[in-house]
Amino acid sequence: MNIVVNEELKAYIDPLTPEEHDALERSLLAEGCRDALVLWGDVLVDGHNRYGICLKHGLPFNTVQNTRFQSMEDVHLWMIDQHLGRRSVSDFQRGVLALRKKQIVAQRQAAPQSDEPAHPSSGDSAPWDSDDGTTQAVSPVTTVPSAPALNTREAVAKAARLSSAQVAAIEKIQKQAAPELVAAVRAGAVSINTAATIASLPAEEQVAAASGGKDDLRQAAKRVRDARRKPRDAPEGGVGSEEAEDQAADMVLGLRRRVEELTAENQALRAEVESLRAMLV
């Protein structure tokens, strides 16, 4: 079968780190490609890394059609929702994705809707035809459910499982941060709040701090905070107090998310136990 890799879709979500890619490759070599690649017609939507590794090593794989997509915006929203639900996605990545979703939903609500679905086209064949036994068709859906509006920072924060303050910090990073600083926060070398603080500096100072690593980033953030702090507040706050508060806030949020995940797992286990009990009665 013909699978088309759309480079824009491939780059829409942050790529895996080299370590993550190596781990995925080891897993596929050991266990095979267990999860089907998601297609829209012959366009690959989800599974770019798995597809590349399978081609490299000649590993077999299955595909599944998602016929709910009627436009590239539908594809983008689906990709965003898929990654927002994954534990491996960082806080910064989830915030960026939720803000993208906010923009797409706002544009969609403001624009007139077309009655014609925008199917992908890379050939003359029908986009939903399965031309070999490895493709599993998904039941067609005539309309795509509309995404809820994310017209407030609180709504974006809820979608990303972040605080409103973190969403505000991510917005500032997107608007003011140099690419090198953005790369540092993506890599986890600096926290979201600290990166937002450093983004207040001129671009050349941001680049210098990012190039210097974690220590230089901390010192750059301290310079910004010291400049903001009133003289009478300096002895009381102490050196690094605001950075410590940022780290504590991030830790609390992480613990809250973990509690939510464990609660959901507990509820699922309870439901499974009740189902087993009902079968035994």
Residue frames relative to the residue before (quaternion, step in Angstrom):
aa qw qx qy qz dx dy dz
M 1.0000 0.0000 0.0000 0.0000 0.00 0.00 0.00
N 0.4480 -0.6886 0.5084 0.2581 3.55 -1.22 0.55
I 0.0455 -0.7866 0.6158 -0.0036 3.59 -0.73 1.09
V 0.2039 -0.7923 0.5697 0.0784 3.55 -0.75 1.11
V 0.2207 -0.7591 0.6010 0.1182 3.57 -0.86 1.01
N 0.1967 -0.7682 0.6040 0.0804 3.54 -0.57 1.23
E 0.3979 -0.7609 0.4569 0.2321 3.59 -0.41 1.21
E 0.6115 0.5462 -0.3572 0.4474 3.59 1.09 -0.64
L 0.6674 0.4777 -0.3002 0.4861 3.59 0.97 -0.81
K 0.6275 0.5497 -0.3332 0.4394 3.57 0.99 -0.81
A 0.7444 0.3939 -0.2102 0.4965 3.57 1.03 -0.80
Y 0.4565 0.7226 -0.4379 0.2787 3.61 1.25 -0.14
I 0.7360 0.2799 -0.1720 0.5920 3.58 1.13 -0.69
D 0.5989 -0.5806 0.4039 0.3757 3.58 -1.02 0.77
P 0.4702 -0.6908 0.4632 0.2953 3.61 -0.86 0.88
L 0.6041 -0.5340 0.4399 0.3955 3.54 -1.29 0.33
T 0.5016 -0.5914 0.5204 0.3575 3.54 -1.22 0.45
P 0.6583 -0.4965 0.3593 0.4370 3.62 -1.16 0.34
E 0.6428 0.5249 -0.3250 0.4534 3.58 1.02 -0.79
E 0.6614 0.5016 -0.3021 0.4687 3.59 0.98 -0.88
H 0.6459 0.5169 -0.3188 0.4626 3.58 1.00 -0.82
D 0.6469 0.5139 -0.3203 0.4636 3.59 0.98 -0.82
A 0.6432 0.5177 -0.3198 0.4648 3.58 1.01 -0.82
L 0.6468 0.5082 -0.3179 0.4716 3.60 0.98 -0.81
E 0.6443 0.5241 -0.3231 0.4536 3.57 0.96 -0.83
R 0.6487 0.5094 -0.3179 0.4676 3.59 0.96 -0.84
S 0.6489 0.5255 -0.3121 0.4532 3.56 1.01 -0.85
L 0.6765 0.4868 -0.2995 0.4643 3.61 0.90 -0.88
L 0.6484 0.5106 -0.3227 0.4634 3.58 1.00 -0.74
A 0.7033 0.4641 -0.2651 0.4686 3.57 1.05 -0.76
E 0.8318 0.2349 -0.0731 0.4975 3.58 0.89 -0.95
G 0.4956 -0.6444 0.4416 0.3796 3.57 1.23 -0.23
C 0.5643 -0.5819 0.4598 0.3625 3.56 -1.33 0.15
R 0.1424 -0.8467 0.5105 0.0481 3.57 0.01 1.31
D 0.7206 0.4097 -0.2418 0.5045 3.61 1.06 -0.69
A 0.4551 -0.7037 0.4794 0.2606 3.57 -0.86 0.98
L 0.4594 -0.6355 0.5435 0.2996 3.54 -1.19 0.63
V 0.3302 -0.7498 0.5426 0.1852 3.59 -0.99 0.86
L 0.1028 -0.8057 0.5832 0.0090 3.55 -0.82 1.09
W 0.1586 -0.7021 0.6768 0.1544 3.51 -1.37 0.39
G 0.7497 -0.0743 -0.0046 0.6576 3.52 0.05 1.28
D 0.7265 -0.3465 0.2610 0.5330 3.59 -0.57 -1.10
V 0.4983 0.6417 -0.4310 0.3926 3.59 1.26 0.27
L 0.3823 -0.7210 0.5359 0.2165 3.57 -0.84 1.02
V 0.1756 -0.8076 0.5601 0.0564 3.56 -0.73 1.13
D 0.8106 0.0191 0.0317 0.5845 3.57 0.87 -0.95
G 0.7149 0.4214 -0.3274 0.4519 3.56 -0.90 0.97
H 0.2357 0.8096 -0.5120 0.1641 3.59 1.14 0.52
N 0.6706 0.4898 -0.3120 0.4616 3.59 0.91 -0.84
R 0.6521 0.5082 -0.3119 0.4682 3.58 0.97 -0.87
Y 0.6369 0.5375 -0.3214 0.4497 3.57 1.00 -0.86
G 0.6711 0.5032 -0.2984 0.4555 3.58 0.90 -0.93
I 0.6699 0.4903 -0.2978 0.4714 3.57 0.97 -0.87
C 0.6414 0.5243 -0.3255 0.4558 3.59 0.98 -0.82
L 0.6520 0.4981 -0.3190 0.4744 3.60 0.98 -0.79
K 0.6334 0.5575 -0.3238 0.4279 3.56 1.00 -0.86
H 0.8063 0.2786 -0.1191 0.5080 3.56 0.90 -0.95
G 0.4826 -0.6886 0.4297 0.3293 3.60 1.24 0.09
L 0.3412 0.7522 -0.4944 0.2706 3.58 1.09 0.70
P 0.4529 -0.6756 0.4984 0.3001 3.62 -1.00 0.71
F 0.0163 -0.7858 0.6183 -0.0004 3.55 -1.20 0.54
N 0.3430 -0.7065 0.5779 0.2219 3.54 -1.30 0.38
T 0.2208 -0.7558 0.5977 0.1511 3.56 -1.27 0.36
V 0.1333 -0.7659 0.6230 0.0867 3.55 -1.25 0.43
Q 0.3589 -0.7342 0.5396 0.2023 3.56 -0.99 0.87
N 0.1473 -0.7380 0.6476 0.1193 3.57 -1.07 0.73
T 0.1398 -0.8392 0.5243 0.0365 3.56 -0.23 1.30
R 0.4803 0.6716 -0.4427 0.3496 3.57 1.24 0.17
F 0.5782 0.6028 -0.3787 0.3987 3.58 1.17 -0.50
Q 0.0518 -0.7984 0.5995 0.0218 3.55 -0.94 0.91
S 0.7790 0.0989 -0.0837 0.6134 3.57 1.29 -0.03
M 0.6473 -0.5084 0.3864 0.4163 3.56 -1.26 0.26
E 0.5784 0.5679 -0.3802 0.4454 3.60 1.14 -0.51
D 0.6142 0.5360 -0.3422 0.4673 3.59 1.04 -0.75
V 0.6405 0.5229 -0.3169 0.4648 3.56 0.99 -0.87
H 0.6627 0.5096 -0.3067 0.4550 3.57 0.88 -0.94
L 0.6654 0.5011 -0.3096 0.4585 3.59 0.88 -0.91
W 0.6430 0.5145 -0.3238 0.4658 3.58 0.99 -0.80
M 0.6486 0.5144 -0.3164 0.4632 3.59 0.93 -0.88
I 0.6456 0.5213 -0.3201 0.4572 3.57 0.96 -0.87
D 0.6809 0.4912 -0.2978 0.4543 3.58 0.83 -0.97
Q 0.6179 0.5483 -0.3443 0.4461 3.59 1.04 -0.76
H 0.7352 0.4233 -0.2386 0.4726 3.58 0.86 -0.93
L 0.5842 0.5634 -0.3859 0.4387 3.61 1.09 -0.50
G 0.7050 0.4675 -0.2640 0.4634 3.58 1.12 -0.59
R 0.6038 0.5814 -0.3567 0.4124 3.59 1.23 -0.08
R 0.4944 -0.6940 0.4465 0.2730 3.56 -0.89 0.99
S 0.6466 0.5644 -0.3213 0.4002 3.58 1.07 -0.70
V 0.5762 0.5912 -0.3814 0.4160 3.60 1.23 -0.29
S 0.4445 -0.7208 0.4709 0.2473 3.57 -0.81 1.02
D 0.6785 -0.4719 0.3673 0.4267 3.57 -1.30 0.29
F 0.6672 0.5054 -0.3102 0.4508 3.57 0.87 -0.94
Q 0.6594 0.5051 -0.3172 0.4576 3.59 0.91 -0.87
R 0.6524 0.5066 -0.3270 0.4591 3.60 0.95 -0.82
G 0.6396 0.5250 -0.3297 0.4545 3.58 0.98 -0.76
V 0.6501 0.5128 -0.3098 0.4673 3.57 0.96 -0.89
L 0.6661 0.5067 -0.3006 0.4574 3.58 0.94 -0.90
A 0.6571 0.5048 -0.3154 0.4625 3.59 0.94 -0.85
L 0.6462 0.5032 -0.3210 0.4755 3.59 1.02 -0.71
R 0.6068 0.5284 -0.3508 0.4790 3.59 1.11 -0.63
K 0.6472 0.5184 -0.3174 0.4601 3.54 0.96 -0.88
K 0.6127 0.5501 -0.3427 0.4522 3.58 0.99 -0.81
Q 0.6809 0.4938 -0.2925 0.4549 3.58 0.90 -0.93
I 0.6566 0.5124 -0.3164 0.4541 3.59 0.92 -0.88
V 0.6720 0.4992 -0.3006 0.4571 3.57 0.88 -0.97
A 0.6477 0.5187 -0.3194 0.4576 3.60 0.98 -0.86
Q 0.6639 0.4950 -0.3059 0.4697 3.60 0.94 -0.87
R 0.6505 0.5237 -0.3181 0.4488 3.56 0.99 -0.82
Q 0.6816 0.4877 -0.2898 0.4622 3.57 0.95 -0.85
A 0.6835 0.4857 -0.2864 0.4636 3.57 1.14 -0.60
A 0.7004 0.4635 -0.2622 0.4752 3.58 1.17 -0.59
P 0.5252 -0.6090 0.4778 0.3536 3.62 -1.13 0.56
Q 0.4175 -0.7236 0.4988 0.2308 3.56 -0.99 0.86
S 0.3351 -0.7286 0.5648 0.1945 3.54 -1.04 0.84
D 0.4586 -0.6917 0.4901 0.2664 3.56 -1.09 0.73
E 0.6736 0.4920 -0.2913 0.4683 3.57 1.22 -0.44
P 0.3706 -0.7223 0.5334 0.2375 3.61 -0.75 1.00
A 0.3614 -0.7370 0.5340 0.2028 3.54 -1.02 0.87
H 0.0882 -0.8165 0.5698 0.0306 3.58 0.21 1.28
P 0.5091 -0.6236 0.4791 0.3499 3.59 -1.10 0.55
S 0.0932 -0.7954 0.5961 0.0569 3.56 -1.07 0.62
S 0.1366 0.7674 -0.6183 0.1006 3.55 -0.76 1.06
G 0.7797 0.1191 -0.0850 0.6088 3.54 1.26 0.42
D 0.6219 -0.5692 0.3898 0.3706 3.54 -1.26 -0.05
S 0.5440 0.6370 -0.4097 0.3611 3.60 1.19 -0.21
A 0.6009 -0.5594 0.4269 0.3792 3.55 -1.23 0.52
P 0.5166 -0.7005 0.3864 0.3052 3.60 -0.75 0.99
W 0.7490 0.4003 -0.2453 0.4675 3.62 1.01 -0.52
D 0.4528 0.6921 -0.4623 0.3197 3.62 1.22 0.06
S 0.2777 -0.7261 0.6056 0.1702 3.55 -1.09 0.80
D 0.1390 -0.8423 0.5177 0.0571 3.56 -0.46 1.16
D 0.7785 0.1444 -0.1975 0.5780 3.60 1.18 0.37
G 0.6868 -0.5389 0.3156 0.3718 3.53 -1.25 0.28
T 0.6043 0.5888 -0.3657 0.3929 3.60 1.20 -0.23
T 0.6380 0.5359 -0.3340 0.4406 3.58 1.18 -0.33
Q 0.1515 -0.7844 0.5979 0.0657 3.55 -0.81 1.04
A 0.3118 -0.7781 0.5167 0.1745 3.57 -0.60 1.10
V 0.3030 -0.7187 0.5988 0.1821 3.53 -1.09 0.83
S 0.5926 -0.5900 0.4046 0.3702 3.59 -1.00 0.77
P 0.4377 -0.7211 0.4640 0.2706 3.62 -0.70 0.98
V 0.1411 -0.7590 0.6315 0.0726 3.51 -1.15 0.73
T 0.4267 -0.7484 0.4456 0.2433 3.57 -0.69 1.04
T 0.7939 0.1444 -0.0837 0.5846 3.58 1.10 -0.60
V 0.3804 -0.6983 0.5596 0.2336 3.52 -1.25 0.53
P 0.4797 -0.6719 0.4655 0.3190 3.62 -0.73 0.94
S 0.4597 -0.6929 0.4803 0.2792 3.56 -0.90 0.91
A 0.4476 -0.6911 0.5022 0.2643 3.55 -0.99 0.88
P 0.5287 -0.6336 0.4489 0.3428 3.60 -1.02 0.70
A 0.5631 -0.6165 0.4339 0.3385 3.56 -1.10 0.69
L 0.1487 -0.7551 0.6323 0.0887 3.55 -1.12 0.77
N 0.1819 0.8500 -0.4722 0.1468 3.53 0.79 1.08
T 0.7056 0.3464 -0.2816 0.5503 3.59 1.22 0.26
R 0.6065 -0.5556 0.4191 0.3845 3.54 -1.21 0.48
E 0.6179 0.5487 -0.3466 0.4438 3.58 1.07 -0.69
A 0.6469 0.5136 -0.3215 0.4631 3.59 1.01 -0.79
V 0.6353 0.5098 -0.3239 0.4812 3.58 1.02 -0.79
A 0.6493 0.5262 -0.3157 0.4493 3.58 0.94 -0.87
K 0.6496 0.5137 -0.3150 0.4635 3.58 0.99 -0.83
A 0.6543 0.5149 -0.3119 0.4576 3.58 0.97 -0.85
A 0.7375 0.4025 -0.2143 0.4982 3.56 1.06 -0.78
R 0.3524 -0.7409 0.4845 0.3035 3.59 1.32 -0.19
L 0.4863 0.6100 -0.4503 0.4344 3.52 0.93 1.05
S 0.5382 -0.5642 0.4853 0.3957 3.54 -1.31 -0.05
S 0.6289 -0.5274 0.4033 0.4046 3.58 -1.23 0.39
A 0.6207 0.5453 -0.3405 0.4487 3.58 1.07 -0.73
Q 0.6543 0.5019 -0.3227 0.4647 3.58 0.98 -0.75
V 0.6271 0.5205 -0.3409 0.4686 3.59 1.01 -0.74
A 0.6356 0.5180 -0.3259 0.4706 3.59 0.98 -0.81
A 0.6451 0.5169 -0.3189 0.4637 3.59 1.01 -0.81
I 0.6538 0.5057 -0.3145 0.4668 3.59 0.97 -0.83
E 0.6188 0.5307 -0.3421 0.4674 3.59 1.02 -0.74
K 0.6509 0.5069 -0.3154 0.4690 3.59 0.98 -0.82
I 0.6350 0.5262 -0.3303 0.4591 3.58 0.98 -0.83
Q 0.6586 0.5182 -0.3111 0.4482 3.57 0.93 -0.89
K 0.7180 0.4565 -0.2501 0.4621 3.58 1.01 -0.82
Q 0.8395 0.2695 -0.0811 0.4647 3.59 0.86 -0.96
A 0.6161 0.5970 -0.3593 0.3672 3.60 1.09 -0.50
A 0.4792 -0.6302 0.5314 0.3014 3.54 -1.17 0.71
P 0.6464 -0.5398 0.3577 0.4036 3.63 -1.08 0.57
E 0.6345 0.5384 -0.3339 0.4427 3.58 1.03 -0.73
L 0.6519 0.4914 -0.3135 0.4850 3.59 1.05 -0.71
V 0.6162 0.5312 -0.3434 0.4693 3.59 1.03 -0.75
A 0.6469 0.5159 -0.3184 0.4625 3.58 0.97 -0.85
A 0.6451 0.5299 -0.3231 0.4457 3.59 1.03 -0.75
V 0.6846 0.4568 -0.2992 0.4829 3.59 0.93 -0.80
R 0.6020 0.5422 -0.3578 0.4644 3.60 1.10 -0.60
A 0.7048 0.4619 -0.2553 0.4741 3.57 1.03 -0.83
G 0.5102 -0.6689 0.4106 0.3517 3.58 1.26 -0.16
A 0.4216 0.7180 -0.4583 0.3109 3.58 1.24 0.26
V 0.7804 0.1168 -0.0546 0.6119 3.58 1.23 -0.40
S 0.5057 -0.6582 0.4631 0.3108 3.58 -1.06 0.74
I 0.6725 -0.4930 0.3655 0.4137 3.55 -1.29 0.35
N 0.6970 0.4804 -0.2872 0.4483 3.58 0.78 -1.00
T 0.6598 0.4972 -0.3137 0.4681 3.58 0.96 -0.82
A 0.6377 0.5211 -0.3279 0.4630 3.59 1.01 -0.77
A 0.6339 0.5187 -0.3315 0.4683 3.59 1.03 -0.75
T 0.6240 0.5270 -0.3358 0.4691 3.58 1.07 -0.70
I 0.6782 0.4870 -0.2908 0.4672 3.58 0.90 -0.95
A 0.5915 0.6000 -0.3616 0.3993 3.60 1.10 -0.61
S 0.5627 0.5942 -0.3864 0.4255 3.59 1.26 -0.23
L 0.6015 0.5821 -0.3489 0.4214 3.60 1.21 -0.43
P 0.6219 -0.5026 0.4191 0.4301 3.60 -1.22 0.26
A 0.6664 -0.5523 0.3301 0.3767 3.56 -1.12 0.71
E 0.6672 0.5137 -0.3237 0.4314 3.59 0.92 -0.86
E 0.6431 0.5020 -0.3237 0.4792 3.60 1.09 -0.63
Q 0.6066 0.5396 -0.3488 0.4681 3.58 1.09 -0.66
V 0.6608 0.5108 -0.3015 0.4598 3.56 0.93 -0.95
A 0.6554 0.5141 -0.3127 0.4565 3.58 0.94 -0.88
A 0.6574 0.5075 -0.3090 0.4634 3.58 0.96 -0.87
A 0.6701 0.4981 -0.3034 0.4592 3.58 0.91 -0.91
S 0.6567 0.5140 -0.3108 0.4560 3.57 1.04 -0.76
G 0.6823 0.5140 -0.2792 0.4385 3.57 1.15 -0.63
G 0.5413 -0.6489 0.3933 0.3623 3.58 1.24 -0.16
K 0.8126 -0.3224 0.1895 0.4470 3.54 -1.35 -0.12
D 0.6593 0.5178 -0.3270 0.4361 3.60 0.86 -0.86
D 0.6782 0.4763 -0.2963 0.4748 3.58 0.90 -0.90
L 0.6188 0.5356 -0.3447 0.4598 3.59 1.06 -0.67
R 0.6520 0.5031 -0.3156 0.4713 3.59 0.96 -0.83
Q 0.6629 0.5006 -0.3108 0.4620 3.58 0.95 -0.83
A 0.6317 0.5254 -0.3355 0.4608 3.59 1.03 -0.73
A 0.6508 0.4993 -0.3134 0.4784 3.58 0.96 -0.83
K 0.6372 0.5301 -0.3283 0.4529 3.60 1.01 -0.79
R 0.6270 0.5336 -0.3440 0.4514 3.59 1.01 -0.76
V 0.6525 0.5053 -0.3166 0.4675 3.58 0.95 -0.84
R 0.6840 0.4858 -0.2907 0.4600 3.59 0.88 -0.91
D 0.6361 0.5227 -0.3326 0.4599 3.57 0.98 -0.76
A 0.6503 0.5174 -0.3136 0.4594 3.57 1.03 -0.79
R 0.6823 0.4807 -0.2862 0.4706 3.58 1.09 -0.67
R 0.6467 0.5677 -0.3239 0.3931 3.54 1.03 -0.82
K 0.4347 -0.6781 0.5282 0.2687 3.54 -1.00 0.86
P 0.6267 -0.5737 0.3583 0.3869 3.61 -1.01 0.70
R 0.6813 0.4980 -0.3117 0.4367 3.61 0.91 -0.80
D 0.6630 0.5081 -0.3076 0.4557 3.58 1.22 -0.40
A 0.5170 0.6935 -0.4065 0.2943 3.59 1.21 -0.44
P 0.6951 0.4532 -0.3203 0.4570 3.67 0.71 -0.89
E 0.6671 0.5226 -0.3089 0.4317 3.57 0.97 -0.84
G 0.7025 0.4737 -0.2784 0.4523 3.59 0.91 -0.91
G 0.2641 -0.7782 0.5279 0.2143 3.57 0.95 -0.80
V 0.6116 -0.5659 0.4135 0.3671 3.53 -1.29 0.45
G 0.8465 0.1823 -0.1380 0.4808 3.54 -0.91 0.93
S 0.4028 0.7435 -0.4740 0.2454 3.61 1.22 0.07
E 0.6696 0.4928 -0.3116 0.4601 3.61 0.92 -0.80
E 0.6183 0.5272 -0.3457 0.4694 3.58 1.07 -0.70
A 0.6386 0.5190 -0.3223 0.4679 3.55 1.03 -0.80
E 0.6336 0.5234 -0.3282 0.4657 3.58 1.03 -0.76
D 0.6225 0.5342 -0.3345 0.4639 3.59 1.04 -0.79
Q 0.6803 0.4890 -0.2912 0.4618 3.55 0.87 -0.96
A 0.6451 0.5180 -0.3219 0.4603 3.58 1.01 -0.80
A 0.6409 0.5226 -0.3247 0.4591 3.58 1.00 -0.81
D 0.6474 0.5085 -0.3178 0.4705 3.57 1.00 -0.83
M 0.6509 0.5195 -0.3188 0.4526 3.59 1.01 -0.82
V 0.6452 0.5192 -0.3214 0.4592 3.58 0.95 -0.87
L 0.6571 0.5074 -0.3143 0.4605 3.58 0.94 -0.87
G 0.6434 0.5253 -0.3193 0.4562 3.55 1.01 -0.81
L 0.6507 0.5080 -0.3113 0.4707 3.57 1.02 -0.80
R 0.6318 0.5294 -0.3335 0.4576 3.58 1.01 -0.78
R 0.6548 0.5016 -0.3195 0.4664 3.59 0.96 -0.84
R 0.6414 0.5247 -0.3295 0.4524 3.57 1.01 -0.80
V 0.6237 0.5285 -0.3332 0.4697 3.58 1.05 -0.77
E 0.6421 0.5201 -0.3207 0.4630 3.58 0.99 -0.84
E 0.6593 0.5077 -0.3100 0.4598 3.59 0.96 -0.87
L 0.6734 0.4910 -0.2967 0.4663 3.57 0.94 -0.90
T 0.6242 0.5339 -0.3377 0.4597 3.58 1.06 -0.74
A 0.6536 0.5023 -0.3125 0.4720 3.58 0.97 -0.85
E 0.6494 0.5051 -0.3218 0.4685 3.59 0.98 -0.82
N 0.6394 0.5327 -0.3214 0.4518 3.58 1.02 -0.82
Q 0.6546 0.5075 -0.3089 0.4675 3.58 0.98 -0.86
A 0.6436 0.5183 -0.3228 0.4615 3.58 1.02 -0.79
L 0.6515 0.5073 -0.3122 0.4697 3.57 1.02 -0.81
R 0.6270 0.5319 -0.3355 0.4598 3.58 1.01 -0.79
A 0.6553 0.5101 -0.3103 0.4626 3.56 0.95 -0.89
E 0.6464 0.5160 -0.3199 0.4622 3.57 1.02 -0.78
V 0.6383 0.5225 -0.3231 0.4640 3.59 1.01 -0.82
E 0.6578 0.5046 -0.3143 0.4625 3.58 0.94 -0.88
S 0.6334 0.5323 -0.3290 0.4553 3.57 1.05 -0.76
L 0.6521 0.5073 -0.3064 0.4728 3.57 1.01 -0.83
R 0.6288 0.5324 -0.3299 0.4609 3.57 1.02 -0.81
A 0.6591 0.5152 -0.3117 0.4506 3.57 0.94 -0.88
M 0.6454 0.5182 -0.3220 0.4596 3.57 1.07 -0.69
L 0.6880 0.4956 -0.2815 0.4492 3.59 1.10 -0.69
V 0.5811 0.5992 -0.3770 0.4014 3.55 1.19 -0.49
